[in-house]
Amino acid sequence: MPRSSVPRRSVLRGALGAGALAVGTGPLAACAPGSSGAEPRKLTGTPSASAKGEVTIWNRSGDLFKVFDAAIDKFRKAHPEVKVNHQAVDIDAKLANTLITGADLPDGSFWDDAKIGSQAEHLYDLTDLIEPYRKETSPYKLSVNTVDGRIYGVPWDLDPGLLWYREDLLEDAGVDPANLATYDDLLDAARALKEKNPKAGPIHMDKDPFLGQLWLEMLANQQGTSLTDAQGKVRLDSKEYRTILTWMRSAVHEGLVTHAEYLKQADLAALEDGRQALVPWAVWWSFAPQQLLKKTKGKWRAIQLPAWTAGGARSGAMGGSSFIIPAKAKNPQLAWLLYEFLCFKQPGYSAVYGPGSVYPGGLNTSVPSYTPARKADKPLFKPVQALGGQDLWKIAVDAAATIPAAAPIPAWWSKSVDYLGNNLQRLMEGSMTPDDVIDDSTRKIQRNLVDRA
């Protein structure tokens, strides 16, 4: 989302939000592993339209901060008696410790979905305030913000997975994107591309262990599963994960893969010279043709991901963030008033996603989690010229509507990259089998992370 050589990298270090479905439970019935069991501090009641006071809000620095700064100006016009101190902060370095000590706390903060469950005891329970919006909010975003049946984050962005492809190369190889309905179809397309260009490794697989594991969870989310269930039990040993890993091994063994680090030099070179033409990735990959790809700008397009089974979900979530209100905040109700405006009200969500000084065409690297803001026929951002004028909004919101609900992300997820993320790399390099990855990763995650939690 920020303009940098590695977009969203700092945001994504821990911003999981991806791929966890609590089988047999509703999105509000999940229990986060490791929750303290302490009585939650509930935030109830809403300030009046004439509310007065001062509120301090933390956000990440960069372009996203500027986007929210402009949107907060709209809030100030609606609530002129509320002073908003919007501060750019290194949230990863400061927020968790600040929540524990209670010193110099903000009244509200942007935060990764992955970190909310493990810090619920330090946050306000927002369930009652979100209740009027619950039925029209993405089940996925609600569920990853839920601990012991209570909601602790205000759902913001939804990051659906899409299939990005080079339109010219697929046409030249006789591949119709409309026929890429399943992942078997995707392998067939890659074979056709490789037959046309023997040097090609058409499908991207990421060389970074963290992003590789995050990608794996997106693919698992499509099938209604995740690394753990709602009670924190590791469920990597499953038909769904074997299906993904077996598909990956087939692609690797047939030479259909470019194994490169996300939008680094080798990756960009393969995208530009035609060796890489199929990228199953989150909506925020749209940054690449807009900012980084020069030779092939305008040649890329997006469609929904293939399904794992006929009629299955055509997307999964990959990343995500929400807003939290610390339980020791001085002005929590004013923070709620702001977040309600940005996420659930007009002109709040239009001010975030619509055209502005930072992004003249609008913010097109995610979509809102609130359904009324996510209407296919009422786009918040404009067609993307770097995608040949494609209506990315409709494609992304249609994909977002298929994302299954999830379970809270365990506090140890990022540490599991040392096992699963690294083993996934070995599979991509051809030195591990799917069973090797499952058995070794499950044993080490259970022994070193779950049992010690």
SVG drawing of the C-alpha trace seen along z (x, -y; Angstrom):
<svg xmlns="http://www.w3.org/2000/svg" viewBox="-28 -23 45 61">
<polyline fill="none" stroke="black" stroke-width="0.4" points="0.0,0.0 2.8,-2.5 4.9,-3.6 8.2,-1.8 10.4,0.7 8.8,3.4 5.1,2.2 3.3,3.3 6.3,5.3 6.5,3.5 2.7,3.7 2.7,7.4 5.3,8.5 2.6,9.9 -0.4,8.7 -1.9,12.1 -5.6,12.0 -5.4,14.9 -6.9,18.3 -8.6,19.5 -12.0,21.0 -13.6,22.2 -15.3,25.3 -18.8,25.7 -18.8,22.4 -20.2,19.0 -17.8,16.1 -18.7,14.9 -18.3,18.2 -14.5,18.5 -12.1,18.7 -8.6,17.4 -5.9,19.8 -4.1,18.3 -6.8,15.8 -6.5,14.7 -10.1,15.4 -10.2,12.0 -13.5,10.1 -13.4,7.9 -13.8,4.1 -16.9,3.2 -17.3,0.0 -21.0,-0.9 -23.0,-3.9 -22.1,-6.4 -21.2,-10.1 -23.8,-12.5 -23.3,-14.4 -22.3,-17.4 -19.5,-15.6 -16.6,-17.6 -13.1,-16.7 -9.6,-15.6 -8.6,-12.2 -5.1,-10.8 -4.9,-8.3 -1.9,-6.3 -1.3,-5.2 1.6,-3.9 3.7,-6.5 3.8,-6.7 1.1,-7.1 -1.5,-5.3 -1.1,-7.9 -1.7,-10.7 -4.8,-9.0 -6.2,-8.7 -5.2,-12.3 -7.3,-13.5 -10.2,-11.3 -9.9,-12.6 -10.4,-16.1 -13.8,-15.0 -14.5,-13.8 -13.4,-17.2 -16.0,-18.9 -18.7,-16.6 -17.5,-17.0 -15.9,-20.4 -15.7,-20.2 -13.5,-17.1 -9.8,-17.7 -8.0,-14.8 -4.3,-14.3 -3.3,-12.0 0.2,-10.7 2.6,-8.6 4.1,-5.9 6.1,-2.8 3.2,-0.7 5.1,2.7 7.8,1.3 5.6,-0.7 2.0,0.4 2.2,3.8 4.4,2.6 2.4,-0.6 -0.8,1.5 0.8,3.5 2.3,0.5 -0.6,-1.8 1.7,-4.8 1.3,-7.4 -1.4,-5.3 -3.3,-6.5 -7.1,-6.5 -7.1,-4.4 -4.7,-2.7 -4.4,-1.0 -3.2,2.6 -2.6,5.9 -5.5,8.4 -2.9,11.1 -2.0,9.3 -5.4,8.4 -6.3,11.8 -3.2,12.1 -3.8,8.6 -7.5,8.7 -7.2,8.3 -5.6,4.9 -8.4,3.7 -11.9,2.5 -14.6,5.1 -16.5,3.4 -19.1,6.0 -22.1,3.9 -21.0,0.9 -20.4,3.1 -23.6,5.0 -25.7,2.6 -23.1,3.2 -22.3,6.9 -24.7,8.4 -23.3,6.2 -19.6,6.7 -17.4,9.3 -17.7,12.5 -14.0,13.0 -13.1,9.6 -15.4,10.1 -14.1,13.5 -10.4,12.6 -11.3,9.8 -13.2,12.1 -12.0,13.6 -14.2,15.7 -17.2,14.5 -16.4,10.8 -15.2,8.4 -12.0,6.4 -11.2,4.7 -13.1,2.4 -12.9,4.2 -11.2,2.1 -9.6,3.5 -10.4,6.7 -7.6,8.1 -9.0,10.7 -6.7,12.9 -6.9,12.5 -5.2,14.1 -3.0,11.6 -2.0,12.4 -0.4,11.1 -3.2,10.7 -1.0,10.7 1.0,13.8 -2.1,15.8 -3.7,14.8 -0.6,15.8 -0.6,19.2 -4.3,19.7 -5.4,19.5 -8.8,18.0 -8.7,16.5 -12.4,17.1 -11.7,20.8 -9.3,20.7 -11.9,22.1 -9.8,24.5 -6.2,24.8 -5.8,27.7 -6.8,25.3 -4.1,23.0 -1.5,25.7 -2.8,26.3 -2.4,22.6 1.1,22.7 2.0,25.7 0.7,23.8 2.7,20.8 5.9,22.9 5.3,24.7 5.3,21.3 8.3,20.1 10.5,22.9 12.4,20.4 9.2,19.5 8.3,20.4 4.8,18.9 3.5,19.2 4.9,17.1 5.9,18.7 7.5,16.5 11.0,17.0 10.4,15.2 9.3,17.7 6.9,15.3 5.1,14.2 5.2,17.8 3.4,18.9 0.9,16.0 0.2,17.1 -0.3,20.7 -2.9,19.5 -4.8,17.6 -5.0,20.8 -6.1,22.7 -8.7,20.0 -10.4,20.7 -11.0,24.3 -12.3,23.3 -9.4,24.2 -6.3,22.7 -3.1,23.6 -5.2,23.9 -8.8,24.3 -10.7,22.1 -9.2,23.8 -5.6,23.5 -5.2,27.1 -2.8,27.4 -4.6,28.8 -1.9,28.8 -2.3,32.5 -5.4,32.4 -6.7,33.1 -6.9,29.4 -3.3,28.7 -2.2,31.8 -4.2,30.7 -2.3,27.3 1.1,28.8 0.7,31.5 -0.4,28.9 2.7,26.9 5.0,29.9 3.5,30.7 4.1,27.1 7.7,27.2 8.5,30.6 7.2,29.6 9.3,26.4 6.2,24.2 7.4,21.9 9.4,18.8 10.7,18.9 11.5,15.3 11.2,12.8 8.2,10.5 8.8,7.6 12.5,7.7 14.9,7.5 14.7,11.1 10.9,11.1 10.5,7.9 12.8,9.1 10.8,12.3 7.5,10.3 8.9,7.8 10.5,10.3 7.6,12.7 8.9,15.7 6.3,15.1 2.7,14.5 0.5,15.9 0.5,14.4 -2.0,15.7 -1.7,13.0 -3.6,10.4 -5.4,7.4 -2.4,5.3 -0.3,6.7 -1.9,4.0 0.9,1.8 3.3,3.6 1.9,2.5 1.1,-0.9 4.5,-1.8 7.2,0.8 6.6,2.5 7.6,0.2 7.8,2.4 4.6,4.4 2.5,1.6 -0.9,1.9 -0.6,5.5 -1.6,7.0 -5.2,8.0 -6.9,9.5 -9.6,12.1 -10.9,14.1 -8.6,16.9 -9.4,20.4 -11.3,22.7 -9.9,25.8 -13.0,27.7 -15.8,26.9 -18.1,24.3 -15.7,23.6 -14.7,20.2 -12.9,18.0 -10.9,16.1 -9.2,16.1 -7.9,13.3 -4.2,12.4 -3.3,9.9 -5.5,7.3 -5.7,4.7 -8.3,3.2 -8.6,0.4 -8.3,1.0 -9.2,-1.0 -6.9,-0.4 -8.8,0.5 -6.9,-2.3 -7.6,-5.0 -8.6,-8.4 -11.2,-9.1 -12.4,-5.8 -15.8,-6.9 -14.3,-9.7 -12.0,-7.1 -15.1,-4.9 -16.8,-7.9 -13.9,-8.4 -13.6,-4.7 -17.3,-4.4 -17.1,-7.3 -14.2,-5.9 -15.5,-2.3 -19.3,-2.5 -20.4,-6.0 -20.5,-8.2 -18.5,-10.2 -15.9,-8.4 -15.2,-5.3 -15.4,-7.2 -12.8,-9.6 -10.5,-6.7 -11.0,-4.8 -12.0,-7.4 -9.9,-9.7 -7.7,-12.1 -4.4,-14.0 -2.3,-10.9 -4.0,-8.5 -5.8,-10.4 -7.6,-7.3 -8.4,-6.1 -6.9,-3.6 -7.0,-0.3 -4.9,2.0 -7.7,3.3 -11.5,3.0 -13.7,2.1 -14.9,4.8 -18.3,3.2 -20.7,4.5 -22.7,1.3 -19.3,-0.3 -18.5,2.5 -21.1,2.4 -20.0,3.5 -22.0,0.9 -20.8,-2.0 -17.0,-1.9 -15.0,-3.9 -11.9,-3.9 -11.6,-4.4 -10.6,-1.9 -6.9,-1.3 -5.1,-2.6 -2.0,-0.5 -4.3,2.6 -5.5,1.3 -8.4,-0.5 -9.7,2.6 -12.5,2.2 -10.5,3.7 -13.1,2.6 -15.8,5.0 -13.4,7.9 -12.1,7.3 -15.5,6.8 -16.9,9.9 -13.9,11.9 -14.2,10.4 -17.8,11.6 -16.7,15.3 -14.1,15.2 -15.0,17.7 -15.1,16.7 -12.1,17.5 -10.8,18.2 -8.6,15.8 -5.0,16.0 -2.8,17.6 -0.3,15.3 2.6,17.6 1.7,17.5 4.7,15.4 7.1,17.7 5.7,20.7 7.4,19.3 10.6,20.7 9.1,24.1 6.3,24.1 7.5,21.1 11.0,22.5 9.8,26.0 7.5,24.5 10.6,23.0 12.2,26.5 9.1,27.8 9.4,25.0 13.1,26.0 12.2,29.6 13.9,31.0 10.8,31.8 7.6,33.7 4.1,32.5 4.1,35.2 7.6,34.0 6.4,30.4 3.3,31.4 4.9,33.9 8.0,31.8 6.1,28.5 3.3,30.0 5.7,31.6 7.9,28.5 5.0,26.1 3.3,28.3 6.5,28.8 8.0,25.4 5.0,23.1 1.7,24.6 2.9,26.6 4.9,23.6 2.1,21.1"/>
</svg>
